[in-house]
Amino acid sequence: MPYVPGVFSGQLEFNLRLPYKRFKQIYPDNTITYKEYKKLQMRRAFRRSMSSQDNKRMVR
């Protein structure tokens, strides 16, 4: 599965929780660098940790 910037499958998003070394073992064809991987992890972690009050897209 090739890496496409800005496009995430559910499986890839879940796998961003893995350490970089394990991620590269699972996706050896992926060309993402360690720095890019860490950036993606930080971005995804921030989105996961937002409260429902801060999420403007939540239906109340």
ABEGO torsion letter per residue (X at the ends): XBBBBGBBBAAAAAAAABBAAAAAAABAABABBAAAAAAAAAAAAAAAABBAAABAABBX
